[in-house]
Each structure stands twice: as structure tokens, then as C-alpha cells.
Amino acid sequence: MLTRYRLAGAGPALAAILLIAVALRLWGINFGLPYLYHPDEPGYVAIAQNMVKTGDLNPHFFNYPTLFFYLNSLAYLPFYAVGRVLGVFQTPADIPSPILLVGGVGMTPLAATFWLGRLLTLAFGTGAVMLVYLVGRQLFRSRRVGLLAALLLAISPTNVTHSRYITPDTFVVFFAVFSLWAAVRVYQRGRTRDYVLAGVMAGLTAATKYNGALILICIVATHFLRAGWRGWRDRRLYLAIAASALAFTFATPFAIFDPAKFMADLSLEARHYATGHAGGEGNAALWYVTYLWQAEGLTALFALAALARGLWMRTKPVIVVAAFPVAYFVFISNFMVRNDRTLVPLTPFLFLLAALFLVHAWDWLYRREPGPDIALPGTRPPWARGVAGLLLALTLLIPLTGTIQGANRLTTVDSRETARVWIAQNLPPGARVVLESYAPYVDPQRFTVLGVYRLILYPPAWYINEKFDYLVFSEGMFKRFYLEPEKYAAQIAEYEALFQAFEPIKIFTDGGYEVRIYRIMAH
């Protein structure tokens, strides 16, 4: 279906953009392996593997819907088939599960299982780049808008980062943009099958992450932009909504078959976002605006300018693109918890708006009619070309720099690795070690290891009474409190009590990441 849209004149440029997208996402995709530094990946991999090993399609986990898990479990079918042919596996049970000590501290006996999931995420991330091009080309009738929006998505530090993780975030981007593409078909053609396709894609978006259900706003907006207010009487709108509900149920069937667990996990996730997460809570709207400016640079500003211009001129294609990100931003800004992965679904929509603004600005500075891809003779002064080039260069340079810096951080050896090696070589075998989230991996076959969410869950006397020998502190946990001392004064005081009670024997700061190892003297 997608291939029906001609790529003539854009083929080489689009191929280059897709190649850039793949290259940037491959850079650092093997980070950490065989050690697991992402707090969520091991659990998600275990869920997908369990489906393959047991045949039980109930994930028994509904903090997220299940399409993401089903897609990952499907990827294990050819993986297992190849492994069986090569003699690596005899049954699905032979696929080794990840070892998780505590969040952000794990190890995989077979790195290929994580390559599998990360490459699947990469494929969906690259697919989203292609879809953004198609939306820009189709909705704004301009290859340049489509190509520039695709390039912005290809180099976006937020999207590149999450295209390396085995998490649902890049999948929801893919399905959200696919939903937008289908909604554009509703706006431009309005056939019944367009409504059904748009509804199905919206349902799959919601089946990837619950907040993706807001993409239905795109369908409603395009419907009324096409039909006017009399559209309330058009049954196809309700057909699209019904198709969305059916697609969600098909991709998350145990919402029906295991409703108690589904509602319990959904409520838990909602409470989590409503009540807070240490180090990632409060002032959500301001945090998101600041993050967009720092990560995406001028892109966010240009998207806002395009939105304002489009609303002022009542430009329907702009309203089509803007409906979801505006509603989504208002929605997520009302939660206590804020993070980049929650923001990522709206970024492709911003890139489309920013690309539209830049193309219009370029046309104006070059005295070209907005829209066509054929230049007219220029009448602006020579410096106008320099301004246009500078705008474009800055727009691309800021996110590309952030993406490169992020890849460098992933590929730089830091204290989690150097501390892991030091612990293995210097602590006595059998030592009783307690570590908190995001700490170095400590071999549980060589040491007695207890992982706790954070070490301040217990006072110094508890560690002494339980006869532990060492505590391993990690910047990923304790430093989040020190970055906001007024908000987390109580937690800082508890950490300071631990630091003062025990003897520091080694502090690592390699790669800009701090790990502290303390010895418990009194037993």
C-alpha cells in the first residue's frame, strides 16, 4: 500500500536519510553487553522469551499493553529455528534468560538475545523515518518537506537513543506516524477503507502504550476537517473508532481474558505517573519544553512557529499534524512524572511542522512560491541565501551533535565496568555484597549478592546486623537526590548517614560515572 506513492526524484535522498538513520542507531547498539545497564530491558526480554518457551500468550504484565511483547516474541521464532539448525538449541527452553540482580544491574548468558530485540527496535525506528517522509510528501505535496522531516527524525537524539532499547517507545512512534499517514488518507480521500485503516492503526498505537490512544484525535480532526460539523452523522467515524477498539483488543487480548490483572497493572502505572518517581518528577510542562530546546534545538521553535502560522491562516494540513501533539502535550504535562520516553511520540509531528516552516522560509528567502519543488528566479539580496543556509545548518547541527555525544557516552567504558572488574579481582570470594540499582554487576556465583532498589531503604545498623561486608553505591541512584537537594533533603541525609557509618575503600569516576564501594567494619 505504501509503495503506491511515487518516490521519483526523492529516491537517492531518501535512501541516504534511511542509511543515516540506520548508521546512527547501530552506533552503540551493543552497549554494555553481556552486562545489562538498562533497567527495563531484562524484564521485557524475559516476558517475550517466556511466551516462546511456555506457549502462554498471557504476559502477566500489563503496565504496558502487549503488542510490543508479541512482536518481540515473534522475532524469537526464526531466531530459535536458526539456533536449532546450528545445534545451539534443542528446545525453546534452551534459550537462556537474562540474569537480573536489581534494576540496571544484570547479565545475559547469550548476547544475541539482546541483539535480536535491539535490532527489532532499530527496524521500527527506521520504518518511522520512512513513514514521516510519506506523510510530509502526501499531506504538504512537497518532497522537500517529507525529506527534511525524515532527516530530522533520523538524527534526533531522543529517537536515536530509544531506537537502541528493547522498550515500547520506538514502536509507539512507528504506529503513531502510521496512524497519521492513514488519517491523512481520510482527510484527502475519505473512503471507508481509509477510515478502517486509520482506526486499526490507532488501536495498534494504543496497544503499544496506553497513552498512544490519543492518536484517535488525528482521525477525528481529519474527519471533521473534511466533512464539517455534519460529520457527526457520518457512520464511518464510528466505524473507525470501533476498528480501533477491536485492534487494541486483538493486540492486547488478555485485557478481556485476565481483566483483574489488567486493571491492577494499569492502575499501578497510572498511580506511578500521577504520584512521582524520584529524580524525574515535578514541573512537567516546563521540563518538557526545556528538554525539547536542549535536545532538538531550533526544531522545536520552528515547529511552534509553523503551528502558530497554520492556526492563524487556518491551514488544514497543519491542523491535521498539530492535533495530536497539542493534545498529547497537555495530557502528559498534567502528570507528576516526566521523562524523555514519554515525550518521544510527539516528536515526529514536531519535525513535520518544523520542516514545513523551514521550506516556507527557504522559499521566501529565495523568492520561491511556497509548495512547488521548482525554483523561480531569485530576487532577494545575496545575504538571504546565507541566512537560509545558516538556519538549516543550525537546525541539523544541534540534534546531530547531541546524537553523537549520546553514542559516545554509550561506547565509553565507565565505572560500572571498571568497578565490576575491580570487585572481581579484589574482594574476597564469598563476601556478602549489597548493591543498589544501576551499580556494577557482581557475580552471584562468586559472592553473596543482595540487590536493593536503593541502599537507603535500610539504616546502617541493619547492614551490620545482617552481617554484610560491602555496599556498592551507584551514581544512577544516589546522585539523582543530590541534583535536587532542596526537594530530597531527607534522602540525602540518609545517604550521608551510610557514607559516614562505613569505610570508603574505592571510588570510581571513569567515563563520568561515579561508583562508590564501602566496607562494613563492625559485625
Disulfide bonds with the S-S distance in Angstrom:
none
